[in-house]
Amino acid sequence: MSEPDAVLVSAENVWIGRWLGPSVLRVENGSLEYVGPLPDRDASLAPEAFNRRAVIEAHLPGAVLHGITDHHVHLGLIDAHDLLANGIARVKDLGWKPLEAAEWARTGRVGYPTAHVGVDFAGAFLTSIGGYPSTRSWAPAASVRQILTPAEGVAAVAEMASAGVSQIKIALNTAAGPVWGDAVLEAVVNAAHAKGLPVVAHTEGAGQAHRAVVAGVDTLAHTPWSELLTDEEIAHHVTSGCAWISTLDIHGHGDYGIDFHVASDNLARFAALGGRVLYGTDLGNGPLPVGLNTRELEALVSAGLSIKALLDSLAEHPGRSEFGTRISYVAGALPVERTDYPAWLAASKVLAASDLKELFS
């Protein structure tokens, strides 16, 4: 006999790095996990097959995906009230006042008590003295740590770690000010990794994207746009395991120029080699929609991302069979063409796993 709060539901399709077709899922303690394929309609659902109750209590007639994540936002610069309503289940805040961001992560409440979006955060930007974004009016003083020496870099990483960050954000932007030398960069990256924290880098200016990857950075906060990377550099990024956050739509918000085309060219070659692309918008940077950005998805499709790469870009851990407390759900049949996926995904809804029985039974 299963625990009282363990409920089996079925779904017409499930994505965990591949489409699994009709499936059985279990809701337990408010979280959802994949159990196995849905048996034929006339077959019995044997309890021993799932080690849980055998009765399916609700059927979801559409597709279940991991809760869609925007991997690059600045919650302090937006009205976040509509994130959940517009398809975003989780965000990665990449640069803000650490204490305020820690409160967002603790409560899931971003400006409004009903938001309850999942939040991971990087805390303050770590940058050079006078470096980006210390001179920007949108960046509060508490959201930037200006670092001169390797020892200061190690101390700044320790400060962010004590605030509860999930990653360290650094800035290497020669277009907007000075950047660290190699000794400070190496010290910051090594200190972060010693604490089990990945490093995400804003890079801008000739050579900075590749320099970051050579130094061991785990993620680029933007697809590189200040220069066309060489094929050899892109291959190194792929083999090193560095992921790229897309942020293509910031280059014109639908009215695209040279920066968009350079970034798209780089991303197309990166994706073609199997590089990990993460959906991210840099929300807070210009007139971007608060929620799932169809233009960003369309740009990823235009850059040649496969269906697998596109769908995997939307999740934090796309291959896991556990979905957590929130899922993304899209009603209706799967699109036939790859280019139809952005519009299909735009209709996705964020649902609490604990509500599925009531919503679909």
C-alpha positions in Angstrom: 0.0 0.0 0.0 1.5 3.3 -1.0 1.8 6.4 1.2 -1.4 8.5 1.3 0.1 11.3 -0.7 1.5 9.1 -3.5 -0.6 9.4 -6.6 -0.1 8.0 -10.1 -1.0 10.0 -13.1 -0.5 9.4 -16.8 0.5 11.8 -19.6 0.2 11.5 -23.4 3.9 12.4 -23.8 6.9 13.1 -21.6 10.3 14.7 -22.4 13.4 13.9 -20.5 16.0 14.3 -23.2 13.9 12.3 -25.6 10.1 11.8 -26.1 8.9 8.8 -24.1 5.4 8.6 -25.4 2.4 7.7 -23.2 3.8 7.5 -19.6 3.0 6.9 -16.0 4.3 9.5 -13.5 4.1 9.6 -9.7 3.3 12.6 -7.5 4.7 12.2 -4.1 5.4 14.8 -1.4 4.5 17.5 -3.9 7.1 16.4 -6.5 6.7 14.5 -9.8 8.8 11.7 -11.2 8.7 9.5 -14.3 7.8 5.9 -13.5 7.6 4.1 -16.8 5.7 3.6 -20.1 1.9 3.5 -19.9 0.7 0.0 -20.4 -1.8 -0.8 -23.1 -5.4 0.3 -22.3 -6.5 -3.3 -21.7 -3.4 -4.3 -19.7 -3.4 -4.4 -16.0 -1.1 -2.0 -14.1 0.5 -4.4 -11.7 1.4 -2.8 -8.3 4.7 -4.6 -8.2 5.8 -3.0 -11.5 5.8 0.4 -9.9 6.0 -0.4 -6.1 3.2 2.1 -5.6 -0.6 2.2 -5.9 -1.9 0.7 -9.2 -4.7 3.1 -9.9 -4.0 6.0 -12.3 -6.0 8.9 -10.9 -5.6 11.5 -13.7 -4.6 11.7 -17.3 -2.8 14.6 -18.8 -3.7 14.7 -22.5 -0.7 16.8 -23.6 3.1 16.9 -23.0 5.0 17.1 -19.7 8.4 18.8 -19.6 10.7 20.0 -16.9 9.7 23.4 -15.6 11.1 25.9 -18.2 14.1 27.8 -16.9 15.4 31.1 -18.0 19.1 30.8 -17.3 19.9 34.5 -17.4 17.7 37.1 -15.8 18.1 40.2 -13.5 15.1 40.1 -11.3 15.9 43.4 -9.7 15.3 45.2 -13.0 11.9 43.7 -14.0 8.4 43.3 -12.7 8.5 39.6 -12.2 4.8 39.1 -11.4 4.0 37.4 -14.7 6.9 35.0 -15.0 4.9 32.0 -13.9 1.7 33.0 -15.8 3.8 33.4 -19.0 5.5 30.0 -18.9 8.7 30.4 -16.7 9.0 28.0 -13.8 12.6 28.8 -12.7 15.1 31.6 -13.2 18.8 32.0 -12.7 19.5 35.5 -11.4 22.9 36.5 -12.7 23.8 39.6 -10.8 22.2 41.5 -8.0 22.5 42.4 -4.3 23.3 39.1 -2.6 21.0 39.6 0.4 18.0 40.6 -1.7 18.6 37.7 -4.1 19.0 35.3 -1.3 15.5 36.3 0.0 14.1 35.6 -3.5 15.6 32.2 -3.5 14.4 31.4 0.0 10.8 32.4 -0.5 10.3 32.2 -4.3 8.5 35.5 -4.0 9.9 38.1 -6.4 8.2 41.4 -5.6 4.7 39.8 -5.1 3.6 37.2 -2.6 2.0 35.1 -5.3 4.9 34.8 -7.7 6.6 31.7 -6.2 9.0 31.2 -9.1 12.0 29.0 -8.5 15.1 31.2 -8.1 18.8 30.4 -8.1 21.2 33.3 -7.9 24.8 34.3 -8.4 24.9 37.3 -6.1 27.1 40.2 -7.0 29.1 40.6 -10.2 32.8 40.0 -9.5 34.8 42.4 -11.7 38.0 44.5 -11.9 38.4 47.9 -10.3 36.3 50.1 -12.5 35.2 47.1 -14.6 31.8 46.3 -16.0 29.1 46.9 -14.6 30.5 49.1 -11.9 29.9 52.2 -14.0 26.4 51.3 -15.1 23.5 53.2 -13.5 21.3 50.1 -13.4 23.8 48.2 -11.2 23.4 49.1 -7.5 26.7 49.3 -5.6 25.9 46.2 -3.6 25.5 44.2 -6.8 29.2 44.6 -7.7 32.4 43.5 -6.1 35.5 45.2 -7.5 38.6 43.1 -7.1 42.2 44.0 -7.4 44.2 41.0 -6.2 43.9 37.2 -6.2 43.4 37.3 -2.4 40.5 39.7 -2.8 39.0 37.4 -5.4 39.2 34.4 -3.1 37.5 36.5 -0.3 34.7 37.7 -2.7 34.0 34.1 -3.7 33.8 33.1 0.0 31.4 36.0 0.6 29.1 34.9 -2.2 29.2 31.3 -1.1 28.2 32.3 2.5 25.2 34.1 0.9 24.0 30.9 -0.6 24.7 31.4 -4.3 24.4 28.6 -6.8 27.1 30.0 -9.1 29.7 32.8 -9.3 29.2 35.6 -11.9 32.3 37.3 -13.3 32.7 40.1 -15.9 35.4 40.2 -18.5 34.3 43.1 -20.7 37.1 45.2 -22.3 34.4 47.2 -24.2 33.3 48.8 -20.9 36.4 49.0 -18.7 39.4 47.1 -17.4 39.4 43.4 -16.8 41.5 41.2 -14.5 44.9 39.8 -15.4 45.3 36.0 -15.6 46.4 35.7 -11.9 43.1 37.1 -10.5 41.0 35.3 -13.1 42.6 32.0 -12.2 42.3 32.6 -8.4 38.5 33.4 -8.7 37.8 30.4 -10.9 39.8 28.0 -8.7 38.2 29.4 -5.5 34.7 28.9 -6.9 35.4 25.4 -8.0 37.0 24.5 -4.7 33.6 25.4 -3.1 31.7 23.4 -5.7 30.4 26.5 -7.5 30.3 26.8 -11.3 31.5 30.1 -12.8 29.4 32.0 -15.4 31.1 34.8 -17.3 29.9 37.9 -19.0 32.5 38.2 -21.8 32.7 41.1 -24.3 35.6 42.3 -26.4 38.2 40.5 -28.6 39.5 37.3 -27.1 37.6 37.5 -23.8 35.2 34.6 -24.5 37.9 32.2 -25.3 40.1 33.4 -22.5 37.3 32.7 -20.1 36.9 29.1 -21.3 40.6 28.4 -21.2 40.6 29.6 -17.6 38.0 27.0 -16.8 34.7 29.0 -16.8 31.7 26.7 -16.8 29.2 28.9 -18.7 29.2 31.9 -20.9 26.4 34.3 -19.9 25.9 35.2 -23.5 26.5 33.7 -26.9 29.7 35.6 -28.0 28.8 38.5 -30.3 31.8 40.8 -30.3 33.7 38.7 -32.8 33.4 35.6 -34.9 35.2 32.8 -33.0 37.3 30.5 -35.0 36.2 26.9 -35.6 39.1 25.8 -33.4 38.0 28.0 -30.5 34.5 26.8 -30.7 35.6 23.2 -30.8 37.6 23.9 -27.6 34.5 25.3 -25.9 32.6 22.2 -26.8 35.2 19.7 -25.6 35.8 21.7 -22.4 32.1 21.3 -21.5 31.5 25.0 -21.3 27.8 25.8 -21.9 26.5 29.0 -23.7 23.4 30.9 -22.6 21.7 32.0 -25.7 20.5 35.7 -25.2 20.2 36.2 -28.9 17.1 38.5 -28.8 18.9 41.2 -26.8 20.6 42.2 -30.1 17.7 44.2 -31.4 14.6 42.6 -29.8 13.3 41.5 -33.1 15.0 44.2 -35.2 18.4 42.6 -35.6 21.7 43.9 -36.8 25.3 42.7 -37.0 25.7 41.7 -33.4 22.8 39.3 -33.7 24.2 37.8 -36.9 27.6 37.3 -35.4 26.1 35.6 -32.3 23.9 33.4 -34.4 26.8 32.3 -36.6 28.8 31.4 -33.5 25.9 29.6 -31.9 25.1 27.6 -35.1 28.7 26.3 -35.2 28.7 25.6 -31.4 25.4 23.7 -31.5 26.4 21.7 -34.7 29.4 20.3 -32.7 27.2 19.3 -29.8 27.8 22.2 -27.5 25.3 22.6 -24.6 23.0 25.6 -25.3 20.9 27.0 -22.4 17.8 29.1 -23.1 18.3 32.5 -21.5 17.2 36.0 -22.3 19.1 38.5 -20.1 15.6 39.6 -18.9 15.9 43.2 -17.6 18.1 44.2 -20.6 15.7 46.2 -22.8 12.1 45.5 -23.9 12.0 41.8 -23.5 8.8 39.9 -22.6 8.4 38.9 -19.0 8.0 35.2 -19.6 8.9 32.7 -22.3 10.3 34.7 -25.2 9.1 33.2 -28.5 11.6 35.4 -30.5 14.5 33.8 -28.5 13.1 30.3 -29.4 12.7 31.2 -33.0 16.3 32.5 -33.1 17.5 29.2 -31.7 15.6 27.3 -34.3 17.0 29.6 -37.0 20.5 28.9 -35.7 19.9 25.2 -36.4 19.3 23.7 -33.0 17.8 20.3 -33.2 14.5 19.5 -31.4 16.6 17.8 -28.7 18.9 20.7 -28.2 16.0 23.2 -28.2 14.0 21.3 -25.6 17.0 20.5 -23.5 18.0 24.2 -23.4 14.9 25.0 -21.5 15.6 22.7 -18.5 18.1 22.9 -15.7 18.7 19.1 -15.7 17.0 17.8 -18.9 17.9 14.1 -18.6 16.6 13.6 -15.1 13.5 11.5 -14.4 12.6 13.7 -11.5 10.6 16.9 -12.3 10.4 18.6 -9.0 7.5 20.5 -7.7 6.7 22.4 -10.9 6.4 21.2 -14.5 5.8 22.8 -17.8 2.7 21.4 -19.6 1.7 21.9 -23.2 -1.7 20.7 -24.4 -2.3 19.2 -27.8 -0.3 17.1 -30.3 3.4 17.6 -30.8 4.4 19.8 -33.7 5.3 18.1 -37.0 8.0 20.5 -38.1 11.0 21.8 -36.0 10.1 25.4 -36.9 6.6 24.9 -35.3 8.1 24.3 -31.8 8.4 27.9 -30.7 4.7 28.7 -31.1 3.8 25.3 -29.5 6.0 26.0 -26.5 4.6 29.5 -26.2 1.3 27.9 -25.1 3.0 26.0 -22.2 1.7 26.4 -18.7 3.6 26.1 -15.4 1.7 23.6 -13.1 2.3 22.5 -9.6 2.8 18.8 -9.4 0.5 18.6 -6.4 -2.3 20.0 -8.4 -2.3 17.6 -11.3 -4.9 15.1 -9.9 -7.4 17.9 -9.3 -6.7 19.6 -12.7 -7.0 16.5 -14.9 -9.1 13.9 -13.1 
